[in-house]
């Protein structure tokens, strides 16, 4: 019998999704259906099915042959990964090509399952669901740029508003413009003018989905020396990114820093992606460009969740899972959530809704580095959290979570902690991270990182704004020199007189 690794959640049953796009075909095996999906296996091929479809009306014949060979491999990989179900979706090229139905029929025979060919409206819907699932909350215009089409849709909270599909996918635009960037700009401008919904996006984020835009943003990260190599929720400032996009739109990309990391098949489409993005910026006037790592596949996966699962907070869900997999006690982590909420109230510190959920997440993640050597726990935990595949959190929030763990392990007065990454967090987040970490450093010494004690440790207000942390008499043995020292640190950070009392 093959034993499953304890590094996986035992109640999850893997499922696979194959996404047949105009430029790429991708297999993703997920650990299971979850609010914050975890990828078990991921593989793609840049088939280029939609190359030449404008002039020929058909899928590229060489790409069709290569795709069929890869479908056999994808099916075998899905079965090897233990996927209980294989979903297959196809988008613009397959639905629009003359030989699309024949291609789908052949692919269904190879894959052994039905393929769902999405309409333009369905493609926009699932792309919007992907953005809704990945941002907390989403409020702007989502744009999914594929090889054959561009889907634009208004999203706000759980609501999906007006949408439109435009023939501006990278391969299609390249074909329509006959490799002329100037012609591509004219075509993009004409098509974007049809998207009246963009006017409602003024001053709101534009959520960019799709491989071409992700590669553009990765180059922008490298060009600007951005210190956190995490794509999801990377924000491109409009003012500073337009010059970069204009340079790419001219085809002047060979000397851009980091271009060697982009495959040649993707590289040729970057100028067309930049051209479309510039026209969207001009028409919409968004507050920023926010990159989404989630799109049609994740939106389709999200649609399979129950209403209760959809309503769950993706960041808290992912943090809970990581605590379950890596912490000494997930129950202790949950107790920490409640105890720190009461502690902040005792200290008369008010949290915003966002700060409360970030604190919740930070408490769940507080002990994930315990197996590392004590000298490296802070650094290891910081890197794990800063680069985790979390959704529902922006980059400053991500750094808050990482800093809490670093300060908890390496000391609250350690200003040498990741200075470049720390610069992405707001000063308020840095201060709040120190305070929360200082509280954790006190309570961890009184609980031995095990549950049952924390709910019995109470804060009491004393005269002159002083606070006393009360240890029950039957737990008097926990009182000692080290907790007193940690409490003195917390007193310094909070600027309060604090006492540790057995009572």
C-alpha positions as CSV (number, residue, x, y, z in Angstrom):
1,X,0.0,0.0,0.0
2,X,1.3,3.4,-0.9
3,X,1.2,5.8,2.0
4,X,0.2,9.4,1.4
5,X,2.6,12.0,2.7
6,X,1.6,13.9,5.8
7,X,2.4,17.0,3.9
8,X,-1.0,16.6,2.1
9,X,-4.5,17.2,3.5
10,X,-5.9,13.7,4.0
11,X,-9.5,14.7,3.3
12,X,-8.9,16.1,-0.2
13,X,-9.5,14.2,-3.4
14,X,-7.6,15.4,-6.4
15,X,-9.3,16.7,-9.5
16,X,-7.8,17.8,-12.9
17,X,-8.7,20.6,-15.3
18,X,-7.4,20.9,-18.8
19,X,-7.8,24.3,-20.3
20,X,-7.5,24.4,-24.2
21,X,-6.7,28.0,-25.1
22,X,-5.8,29.6,-28.4
23,X,-2.1,29.9,-27.5
24,X,-1.5,27.4,-24.6
25,X,-3.0,24.2,-23.3
26,X,-2.6,23.5,-19.6
27,X,-3.2,20.6,-17.3
28,X,-3.6,21.5,-13.6
29,X,-4.2,18.8,-11.0
30,X,-5.6,20.4,-7.8
31,X,-5.2,18.8,-4.4
32,X,-9.0,19.0,-4.1
33,X,-12.0,21.3,-4.4
34,X,-11.3,24.1,-1.9
35,X,-11.8,27.8,-1.3
36,X,-8.1,28.4,-1.6
37,X,-7.0,25.8,-4.2
38,X,-3.6,24.1,-4.0
39,X,-1.9,22.9,-7.2
40,X,-0.7,19.3,-7.0
41,X,0.7,19.2,-10.5
42,X,0.9,21.7,-13.3
43,X,2.0,21.4,-16.9
44,X,1.5,23.3,-20.1
45,X,2.3,23.4,-23.8
46,X,2.3,26.5,-26.0
47,X,0.5,24.8,-28.8
48,X,-0.6,27.9,-30.8
49,X,-3.9,26.4,-32.0
50,X,-5.2,29.9,-32.9
51,X,-2.2,30.9,-35.0
52,X,-3.4,32.0,-38.4
53,X,-7.1,31.5,-37.6
54,X,-8.0,35.0,-39.0
55,X,-6.5,34.2,-42.4
56,X,-7.4,30.5,-42.7
57,X,-10.4,30.2,-40.5
58,X,-9.0,26.9,-39.1
59,X,-6.9,25.7,-36.2
60,X,-3.2,25.4,-37.0
61,X,-2.7,21.9,-38.3
62,X,0.7,21.3,-36.8
63,X,-0.6,22.6,-33.4
64,X,-3.6,20.2,-33.7
65,X,-1.2,17.2,-34.2
66,X,1.0,18.2,-31.3
67,X,-2.0,18.8,-29.1
68,X,-3.4,15.3,-29.6
69,X,0.0,13.8,-28.6
70,X,0.0,16.0,-25.5
71,X,-3.6,15.1,-24.6
72,X,-2.5,11.5,-24.2
73,X,0.2,12.6,-21.8
74,X,-2.1,14.9,-19.9
75,X,-4.6,12.1,-19.4
76,X,-1.9,9.7,-18.2
77,X,-0.6,12.4,-15.8
78,X,-4.0,13.1,-14.4
79,X,-4.6,9.4,-13.8
80,X,-1.1,9.0,-12.2
81,X,-1.8,11.9,-9.9
82,X,-5.0,10.1,-8.7
83,X,-7.5,12.7,-10.0
84,X,-11.0,11.5,-9.4
85,X,-12.4,13.7,-12.1
86,X,-11.0,15.3,-15.3
87,X,-12.7,18.5,-16.5
88,X,-11.8,19.9,-19.9
89,X,-12.7,23.3,-21.1
90,X,-11.9,25.0,-24.4
91,X,-12.1,28.7,-25.3
92,X,-12.0,31.0,-28.3
93,X,-10.0,29.1,-31.0
94,X,-11.9,25.8,-30.6
95,X,-15.3,27.5,-30.6
96,X,-14.6,29.8,-33.6
97,X,-12.5,27.6,-36.0
98,X,-14.1,25.8,-38.9
99,X,-12.4,22.6,-37.9
100,X,-13.1,23.2,-34.2
101,X,-15.9,20.6,-33.9
102,X,-13.7,17.9,-35.5
103,X,-10.8,18.9,-33.2
104,X,-13.0,18.7,-30.1
105,X,-14.4,15.3,-31.2
106,X,-10.9,13.8,-31.6
107,X,-9.7,15.3,-28.4
108,X,-12.7,13.8,-26.5
109,X,-11.7,10.4,-27.8
110,X,-8.1,10.8,-26.6
111,X,-9.0,12.2,-23.2
112,X,-11.9,9.9,-22.6
113,X,-14.2,12.7,-21.4
114,X,-16.6,15.4,-22.7
115,X,-15.0,18.8,-23.5
116,X,-17.0,21.9,-22.6
117,X,-16.5,24.5,-25.3
118,X,-17.2,27.8,-23.5
119,X,-19.1,30.6,-25.2
120,X,-17.6,34.1,-25.0
121,X,-20.1,34.9,-22.3
122,X,-19.2,31.8,-20.3
123,X,-15.5,32.5,-20.7
124,X,-16.0,36.0,-19.3
125,X,-18.1,34.6,-16.5
126,X,-15.6,32.1,-15.3
127,X,-12.7,34.6,-15.7
128,X,-14.7,37.0,-13.5
129,X,-15.3,34.2,-10.9
130,X,-11.5,33.6,-10.9
131,X,-10.9,37.3,-10.0
132,X,-13.7,37.3,-7.4
133,X,-12.3,34.2,-5.8
134,X,-8.8,35.7,-5.6
135,X,-9.4,39.2,-4.3
136,X,-11.0,40.2,-1.0
137,X,-13.1,41.9,-2.2
138,X,-12.8,42.5,-5.9
139,X,-14.1,45.8,-7.1
140,X,-13.1,46.9,-10.6
141,X,-12.9,45.6,-14.2
142,X,-11.5,42.1,-14.9
143,X,-9.8,41.6,-18.2
144,X,-8.6,38.1,-19.4
145,X,-6.3,38.3,-22.4
146,X,-5.9,34.9,-24.2
147,X,-4.5,34.0,-27.5
148,X,-7.8,34.5,-29.3
149,X,-9.9,36.9,-27.4
150,X,-10.1,39.5,-24.6
151,X,-12.9,39.1,-22.0
152,X,-13.8,42.3,-20.0
153,X,-16.3,42.2,-17.2
154,X,-17.2,44.4,-14.2
155,X,-16.8,42.7,-10.8
156,X,-17.9,44.0,-7.4
157,X,-17.8,41.7,-4.4
158,X,-19.7,38.6,-5.4
159,X,-21.6,40.4,-8.2
160,X,-20.7,40.0,-11.9
161,X,-21.8,43.0,-14.0
162,X,-21.7,43.9,-17.7
163,X,-19.2,42.0,-19.9
164,X,-17.9,41.9,-23.5
165,X,-15.7,39.6,-25.6
166,X,-13.4,41.3,-28.1
167,X,-11.2,39.8,-30.8
168,X,-8.0,41.1,-29.2
169,X,-6.2,38.0,-28.1
170,X,-2.4,38.1,-28.8
171,X,-2.3,35.6,-31.7
172,X,-5.5,37.0,-33.3
173,X,-4.3,40.6,-33.0
174,X,-0.9,39.7,-34.4
175,X,-2.7,38.0,-37.3
176,X,-5.2,40.8,-38.0
177,X,-2.4,43.5,-37.9
178,X,-0.2,41.4,-40.1
179,X,2.7,41.8,-37.6
180,X,2.4,45.6,-37.6
181,X,2.4,47.2,-34.2
182,X,1.0,50.4,-35.5
183,X,-1.9,48.5,-37.1
184,X,-2.4,46.5,-34.0
185,X,-2.7,49.8,-32.0
186,X,-5.4,51.1,-34.4
187,X,-7.4,47.8,-34.2
188,X,-7.1,47.7,-30.4
189,X,-8.3,51.3,-30.1
190,X,-11.3,50.6,-32.3
191,X,-12.3,47.5,-30.4
192,X,-11.7,48.9,-26.9
193,X,-14.0,51.8,-27.9
194,X,-16.8,49.2,-28.0
195,X,-16.3,48.3,-24.3
196,X,-18.5,51.0,-22.8
197,X,-18.3,49.2,-19.4
198,X,-14.7,50.5,-19.1
199,X,-16.1,53.9,-18.3
200,X,-17.5,52.6,-15.1
201,X,-14.0,51.5,-14.1
202,X,-12.5,54.9,-13.7
203,X,-10.7,55.2,-10.5
204,X,-11.1,51.4,-9.8
205,X,-8.5,48.6,-10.3
206,X,-8.1,46.8,-13.5
207,X,-7.6,43.1,-12.8
208,X,-5.3,41.6,-15.5
209,X,-5.6,37.9,-16.2
210,X,-3.6,35.8,-18.7
211,X,-0.1,34.6,-19.5
212,X,0.9,37.5,-21.7
213,X,0.0,40.1,-19.1
214,X,1.6,38.0,-16.3
215,X,4.9,37.9,-18.3
216,X,4.7,41.7,-18.9
217,X,4.2,42.3,-15.1
218,X,7.2,39.9,-14.3
219,X,9.4,42.0,-16.6
220,X,8.1,45.2,-14.9
221,X,9.0,43.7,-11.5
222,X,12.5,43.0,-12.7
223,X,12.9,46.4,-14.4
224,X,11.8,48.2,-11.2
225,X,13.8,45.9,-8.9
226,X,10.7,45.0,-7.0
227,X,11.8,42.8,-4.1
228,X,8.9,40.3,-3.9
229,X,8.6,37.9,-6.8
230,X,4.9,37.1,-6.2
231,X,2.7,37.6,-9.2
232,X,-0.8,37.5,-7.6
233,X,-1.9,41.0,-6.5
234,X,1.2,42.7,-7.9
235,X,0.1,46.2,-8.6
236,X,1.5,48.2,-11.5
237,X,1.3,51.9,-10.8
238,X,-0.3,53.6,-13.8
239,X,2.1,56.6,-13.9
240,X,5.3,54.5,-13.7
241,X,4.2,51.7,-15.9
242,X,3.0,53.5,-19.0
243,X,6.5,54.3,-20.3
244,X,7.5,50.6,-19.8
245,X,4.4,49.5,-21.7
246,X,5.1,51.9,-24.5
247,X,8.6,50.6,-24.9
248,X,7.3,47.0,-25.1
249,X,4.5,48.1,-27.5
250,X,7.1,49.4,-29.9
251,X,8.7,45.9,-30.0
252,X,11.7,47.2,-28.2
253,X,12.0,44.2,-25.9
254,X,15.3,42.3,-26.7
255,X,17.3,44.4,-24.2
256,X,14.7,44.6,-21.5
257,X,16.1,43.2,-18.2
258,X,14.8,39.7,-17.6
259,X,13.5,39.0,-21.2
260,X,15.6,35.8,-21.4
261,X,13.3,34.4,-18.8
262,X,10.3,34.6,-21.2
263,X,9.9,31.8,-23.7
264,X,10.3,32.8,-27.4
265,X,6.7,31.7,-28.1
266,X,5.4,34.1,-25.4
267,X,7.9,36.9,-26.2
268,X,6.5,37.6,-29.7
269,X,3.1,38.4,-28.1
270,X,4.3,40.8,-25.5
271,X,4.1,43.9,-27.7
272,X,0.4,43.1,-28.5
273,X,-0.4,42.6,-24.8
274,X,1.2,45.9,-24.1
275,X,-0.7,47.6,-26.9
276,X,-4.0,46.3,-25.6
277,X,-3.2,47.3,-22.0
278,X,-2.3,50.9,-23.1
279,X,-5.6,51.2,-24.8
280,X,-7.5,49.9,-21.7
281,X,-5.6,52.4,-19.5
282,X,-6.5,55.3,-21.9
283,X,-10.2,54.3,-22.1
284,X,-10.7,53.3,-18.4
285,X,-8.4,55.5,-16.4
286,X,-8.0,52.8,-13.7
287,X,-6.5,53.4,-10.2
288,X,-3.9,50.6,-10.8
289,X,-3.3,47.4,-12.7
290,X,-3.6,44.5,-10.3
291,X,-2.3,41.2,-11.7
292,X,-4.5,38.1,-11.0
293,X,-2.9,34.7,-11.0
294,X,-6.4,33.2,-11.1
295,X,-8.5,33.1,-14.2
296,X,-10.9,30.8,-16.1
297,X,-9.6,27.5,-14.6
298,X,-9.8,28.8,-11.1
299,X,-13.2,30.4,-11.8
300,X,-14.5,27.1,-13.0
301,X,-13.2,25.4,-9.9
302,X,-14.8,28.1,-7.8
303,X,-18.1,27.4,-9.4
304,X,-18.0,23.8,-8.1
305,X,-17.9,25.0,-4.5
306,X,-21.0,25.0,-2.3
307,X,-22.5,28.4,-1.3
308,X,-21.0,28.1,2.1
309,X,-17.5,27.3,0.7
310,X,-17.6,30.2,-1.7
311,X,-18.4,32.6,1.3
312,X,-15.3,31.5,3.2
313,X,-12.3,33.8,3.4
314,X,-9.6,32.4,1.1
315,X,-6.7,33.8,3.1
316,X,-8.0,32.3,6.4
317,X,-8.7,29.0,4.7
318,X,-5.2,28.8,3.3
319,X,-3.7,29.8,6.7
320,X,-5.8,27.2,8.5
321,X,-4.5,24.5,6.1
322,X,-0.9,25.5,6.6
323,X,-1.3,25.5,10.3
324,X,-2.8,22.0,10.1
325,X,0.1,20.8,8.0
326,X,3.0,22.5,9.8
327,X,2.1,23.9,13.3
328,X,2.6,21.9,16.5
329,X,-1.0,22.4,17.4
330,X,-3.7,23.9,15.1
331,X,-5.9,24.2,18.2
332,X,-3.3,26.4,19.9
333,X,-3.2,28.6,16.7
334,X,-7.0,29.0,16.9
335,X,-6.8,29.9,20.6
336,X,-4.2,32.5,19.7
337,X,-6.7,34.2,17.3
338,X,-9.2,34.6,20.1
339,X,-6.6,35.6,22.8
340,X,-5.0,38.3,20.7
341,X,-8.4,39.8,19.8
342,X,-9.2,40.1,23.5
343,X,-5.6,41.4,24.2
344,X,-6.0,44.2,21.6
345,X,-9.4,45.1,23.1
346,X,-7.8,45.3,26.6
347,X,-5.0,47.6,25.2
348,X,-7.8,49.8,23.6
349,X,-6.4,49.1,20.2
350,X,-9.0,49.3,17.4
351,X,-8.6,47.1,14.2
352,X,-10.1,47.6,10.8
353,X,-11.9,44.7,9.2
354,X,-8.8,44.1,7.0
355,X,-6.4,44.3,10.0
356,X,-8.5,41.8,11.9
357,X,-8.4,39.2,9.2
358,X,-4.7,39.7,8.7
359,X,-4.2,39.2,12.5
360,X,-6.3,36.1,12.3
361,X,-4.1,34.7,9.5
362,X,-0.9,35.7,11.3
363,X,-2.0,33.8,14.4
364,X,-2.7,30.7,12.4
365,X,0.7,30.9,10.8
366,X,2.6,31.8,13.9
367,X,4.1,28.3,14.5
368,X,4.7,27.0,11.0
369,X,8.5,27.2,11.4
370,X,8.9,25.3,14.6
371,X,10.8,22.4,12.9
372,X,13.6,24.7,11.7
373,X,16.7,25.4,13.8
374,X,15.9,28.3,16.2
375,X,18.4,30.6,14.5
376,X,16.6,30.2,11.2
377,X,13.0,30.0,12.1
378,X,12.2,33.6,11.6
379,X,13.9,33.8,8.2
380,X,12.5,30.5,7.0
381,X,8.9,31.4,8.1
382,X,9.2,34.9,6.6
383,X,10.2,33.4,3.2
384,X,7.5,30.8,3.3
385,X,4.7,33.3,4.1
386,X,6.0,36.1,1.8
387,X,6.1,33.7,-1.1
388,X,3.2,31.4,-0.3
389,X,0.4,30.9,-2.9
390,X,-2.0,32.9,-0.8
391,X,-5.0,34.7,-2.4
392,X,-7.2,37.3,-0.8
393,X,-4.2,39.4,0.4
394,X,-2.3,42.3,-1.2
395,X,1.5,42.6,-1.0
396,X,1.6,44.9,2.0
397,X,-0.7,42.5,3.9
398,X,1.5,39.6,2.9
399,X,4.5,41.3,4.3
400,X,2.6,42.0,7.5
401,X,1.9,38.3,8.0
402,X,5.6,37.5,7.3
403,X,6.9,40.2,9.6
404,X,4.8,39.0,12.5
405,X,6.4,35.6,12.3
406,X,9.9,37.0,11.8
407,X,9.6,39.3,14.8
408,X,8.1,36.5,16.9
409,X,11.1,34.3,16.2
410,X,14.0,36.7,15.8
411,X,13.0,39.4,18.3
412,X,10.7,42.4,18.1
413,X,13.5,44.9,18.1
414,X,15.4,43.3,15.3
415,X,15.5,46.0,12.6
416,X,17.7,43.9,10.4
417,X,14.7,41.7,9.4
418,X,14.4,41.7,5.5
419,X,14.8,45.4,4.9
420,X,13.9,45.3,1.2
421,X,10.7,43.2,1.8
422,X,9.8,45.3,4.9
423,X,9.8,48.4,2.7
424,X,6.6,47.0,1.0
425,X,4.7,47.0,4.3
426,X,3.2,50.2,5.5
427,X,4.7,51.8,8.7
428,X,1.4,51.0,10.5
429,X,1.7,47.3,9.5
430,X,5.3,47.2,10.7
431,X,4.3,48.7,14.1
432,X,1.3,46.4,14.4
433,X,3.4,43.4,13.4
434,X,5.9,44.2,16.3
435,X,3.0,44.5,18.8
436,X,1.3,41.3,17.8
437,X,4.6,39.4,17.8
438,X,5.4,40.8,21.3
439,X,2.1,39.4,22.5
440,X,2.9,36.1,21.0
441,X,6.3,36.0,22.5
442,X,4.7,36.4,26.0
443,X,2.0,33.8,25.6
444,X,4.1,31.1,23.9
445,X,6.3,31.0,27.0
446,X,3.2,30.4,29.2
447,X,1.7,27.7,27.0
448,X,4.6,25.6,25.8
449,X,2.9,26.0,22.4
450,X,0.2,23.6,23.4
451,X,-3.6,24.3,23.8
452,X,-5.6,24.6,26.9
453,X,-3.8,27.3,28.8
454,X,-4.3,30.4,26.7
455,X,-8.1,30.8,27.2
456,X,-7.4,31.0,31.0
457,X,-4.9,33.8,30.7
458,X,-6.9,37.1,31.2
459,X,-6.0,40.7,31.0
460,X,-7.2,43.0,33.8
461,X,-7.2,46.8,33.8
462,X,-5.5,48.5,36.7
463,X,-5.2,52.2,37.8
464,X,-3.4,54.6,35.6
465,X,-3.9,52.6,32.4
466,X,-1.8,49.7,33.7
467,X,-2.7,46.1,32.7
468,X,-2.1,42.9,34.5
469,X,-1.9,39.4,32.8
470,X,-3.5,37.0,35.3
471,X,-2.3,33.4,35.6
472,X,-4.8,31.2,37.4
473,X,-3.5,29.8,40.8
474,X,-3.4,26.2,39.6
475,X,-1.1,27.3,36.8
476,X,1.2,29.3,39.1
477,X,4.2,27.1,38.0
478,X,4.2,28.9,34.7
479,X,5.2,32.2,36.3
480,X,8.9,32.9,35.8
481,X,11.8,35.1,34.8
482,X,11.5,34.7,31.0
483,X,7.8,35.5,30.7
484,X,8.5,38.6,32.8
485,X,11.3,39.7,30.4
486,X,9.0,39.2,27.4
487,X,6.2,41.2,29.2
488,X,8.7,44.0,29.6
489,X,9.3,44.0,25.9
490,X,5.6,44.2,25.2
491,X,5.3,47.1,27.8
492,X,8.0,49.0,25.9
493,X,6.3,48.5,22.5
494,X,2.8,49.3,23.8
495,X,4.0,52.1,26.1
496,X,2.0,50.7,29.0
497,X,2.8,49.5,32.5
498,X,2.2,45.7,32.5
499,X,2.3,43.2,35.3
500,X,2.3,39.4,35.4
501,X,0.2,38.2,38.3
502,X,-0.8,34.9,39.8
503,X,-4.3,35.4,41.1
